[in-house]
Amino acid sequence: MDLRSRRKLGFVVERYGAEETGETGRRTRALAAAVAGRGHDVTVVTTCARLPGEWRNELAEGESALDGARVVRFPVEPLRGPIRRRLHSQGWLAGSKWGRQAWLDAVGPVSPGLEHYLHRLGAQFDAVFFTGAWGRLPARGAALVRTAVLAPPALDEPMRALAHVPELLGAFRSLAVESIEHKDHLAAECKAPLPADAFVIGSCCEPLTSGAKPFADAQAVRGSFILYVGENGAHVQRLVTAFRAFRDAHALTPFEDDVEGTFEGRDLRLVLAGDFSHVHAPEDRIVSLGPVDDAVRRSLLRAALVAVHCDGRAFMPVSLIEAWSMGRPTLTLDAHPLLMATMQRWASEYVCSGFAFASCLAALLSKRGPRAALAARAHGHARRTYDPSRVVAAVEACVEALRAQPAS
């Protein structure tokens, strides 16, 4: 890359890592890796927290590298005492009808070290993208950097209805969305003016190249299986229930694998990866692997008959883009309306509700030929739509446009 066009870019997010399976962390990694791969100087500023829904310092503080990007971690502090009272008095809880946990998730981590880093070095970045929850980090960080760009949360969650959203949107120079439909959805839901400069940057998946030590061995999974990789939650419980219903309905139904063999429905496994708290029920052919690294995830995806997505909060799941990019057939349970609109343009027959999961999965497993055709269509769709180079070009256009405009 020409040094004159090389930019120093930052990404700020609550959690980040090679074995991160949360939608926010994976989307941020996909963006950071793509931009770093183009030759830009990329720094990801994050915390030492690791597990979803918890603010505990489980990862080492300091600097490391991942996918060609610099990763700087800072410890978090408990949200209690004077800090909690001050945030409450500032209106963070006002307007929230989802209760204490939703509020705490929206506020996010308290990390004085991270804020000090942005205050000290924020002016050196050509642009800083805040890609996490719309809580404390972007609210405090926008004023600490020269050019702040806000990315909507990766999940459609109630945090946007908090009273501070209009002020938060007004603090940013620009908004980076995945699609025009995403921007329209955001404007309608926030009921607040969006930044005048809103850029569509698209989506991609992160590279499967990390050498991090695996938590699980993909070779431990034998036979025919379908795969879900992601965080645990109510959506996974719905998937488990739907899978058990499939086994009850199709225990003796013959299906075709990807080679030349056959198997019965009772022999199919559901493999859950990415979270220690996933259900593990070998008697029901449900296997939990816990967190997995890139190499294991790639191996699992290649071996799975079908990759399943079941989190209806995700606008454009990285896990689906990843499966499509690898040419794997997918089945989506309870898709978000924006995702449904996207998939209806090319594969609507493989989006279903929990009640239809058993029949949809049975249709997908019945013959390898149609399944392979779906995989080929998915691969072509991913190459046309979710190419990392397209995302990089859009990010570069966003940064250059903001550099050409004086800060207000």
Secondary structure, 3 states (H helix, E strand, C coil): CCHHHCCEEEEECCCCCCCCCCHHHHHHHHHHHHHHHCCCEEEEEEECECCCCCCCECCCCEEEEECCEEEEEECCECCCHHHHHHHHHCCCCCCCCCCHHHHHHHHCCECHHHHHHHHHHHHHCCEEEECCCCCHHHHHHHHHCCCEEECCCCECCHHHHCCCHHHHHHCCCEEEECCHHHHHHHHHHHCCCCCCEEEECCCCCCCCCCCCCCCCCHHHCCCCEEEEECCCCHHHHHHHHHHHHHHHHCCCCEEECCCCCEEEHHHCEEEEECCCCCCCEHHHCEEEEECCCHHHHHHHHHHCCEEEECCCCECCCHHHHHHHHCCCCEEEECCCHHHHHHHCCCCHHHEECCCCHHHHHHHHHHCHHHHHHHHHHHHHHHHHHCCHHHHHHHHHHHHHHHHCCCCC
